[in-house]
């Protein structure tokens, strides 16, 4: 992965984008990965606190109880969540959004592994395959991610915000969100998982754009280049993030209340990440300098992570292990078991010995 400094020649350079600084890129990558560890761990820590609370006989959180507020373990989980979200927010200031957002899938991997270790939850063969695919897909995304920094400060970002393409995208998101909230949601939201999640994902893509803007303001202020706390654009991004997160969490909670988490998680990841990539491609033009090989690599990595999320969530309750695979690899003659025919005699049959024995 090469990060070369732009060469300055006698002729003017027509390309305004600059390669990401190697140090800053790896800082953003490290923050994105570490955030998934903290966020994934927070779910397990809070779950341990709720289990401990239930053993005392206190009113459960699902029944409206707030006893978990007295558990220091729950507060440790909340702190872990806060650290993870802060790291993820800061990562947008150093790395492209099309890299940071897909890596969020690693938090699902961390939660799956830790729940198997500390909560004694089953991680079947498909789940283990999903963990491996998640790591492989994330690695491919990192290798082929954009290396050109299209926006270096808020002044450049303000210019890009006025681009007709991005304005059209924002108007489309607002119109679709209002239509879903007022028309589609009340009629079909309780029957189709995509309805509310589509609204969350569309609004969430604007949240990420706001986080990217806040990250740039945060970066410029700390570096001492400019004090962006006095810039109206900084406060506009902050208001946008707060408003979008509020709407996003409201409808995501509705989806989680109506549908199984194993379905909501993969569908939300796919729609949310796809729209973030689209929004960042329109606003930041992060993909315009990528070769076809890198574009294909990003798509393959993203599809691999999608498959991993599906394996980790949709099939987690299935009882399947390596013993089942080994059974399929046996010769057919070893799988032949005696069974009673229609005349009362015995003959050979293929199938599971246990199942055929029960049918005799």
C-alpha positions, 0 to 999 in steps of 0.5 A: 500500500503506497502513499506517495507525496505529490511531486511538484513540477514546473507545470500546474497540477490539474488534480486537486486531490492529494494522497492521504498521509500514511500516518494519518491513514493508519491512525484512522484505520486503527481508530476504526478497528479499535472502535469495533472492539470497544463497541462489540465488547460493550454489548457483552458487558451490558448483557453480563450486567443484565444477567447479574441483575436478573439473578437478584430478582429485580424488575427486568429492563424489558419490563420497564425496570431501571435496576441496571443503573445501579450495576457498575458492570453496566456502566462499564459497558456504557463507557466502552460503547462511548469510547468506541463511538468516539474512536469511530467518530474521530476515524472519519477525520483521518480515513475515507468514509467508504473505509470506516463504515464497512469496517463496522461489521467487525463489531458483530464479529467481536460480539459473536466471539465474546458471547460464545466465550463469556455468555456460553452462547452457541457459535455454530460452524456457519458462525465461525465461517462468518467470522473468517469471511468477515476478517477476509472481506475487511482486509480486502476493503482496506487494501483496495480503499481510496487513498486520495484525500478529496477534502482537506478542510471545511472551506473545500467541504462547503464548496462540495456541499453546494454541488447539484449532485449532492443537493439532489441526493439530500432532497431525495433522502428527505422526501423518501424519509418523509414518505416512509414515515407518513405513508409506508411506515404506518401501513407496511412497517410492521410487515416488511423489515425493509421499510423502517430500515430503509429510512434509518439507512437513508438518514444514517448516510447523512449522519456519516457525512455530518460526522465527516464534517465534524471530524475535519473541524475537530482535526483543524482545531487541534492542529492549530491551523484554524479555530473551527469552533467559531465556524457556523458550518461546524455547528450546522454539522453538529445539529445535523448529526444530532437530528439525524441520529435521533430519527435514526435510533427511533426507527431502528428501535421500531424495527428491532421491536417488530422483527428478529435481530438476526434479520434486522442486523444484516439488512441494516448493515447492507442498506446503511453501508451501501448508502454511505458509500453512495453518499460519500462517492457523491460528496467526497468523490472518494472513488474517482481516482480508483482503478477498476481493480480497486473498485472491483476489490472493494465490491468483492470485499463488501459482498464478502462482509455481507455474506459474513454478517448473514452467516453470523446472524441469520443462521445462529440458531441452527445446530450444525457442526463439523461432525455434520460435515464429516458425515456427508464426506463418508462413502455411500456404503457407510451411510447404508442402514437396514430398513424394513420394506413393505413386505416385512423384510429388511433392505438397504437404505441411504440416510441417517442411522439415527433417523432410520432407526426411529422410523423402524 
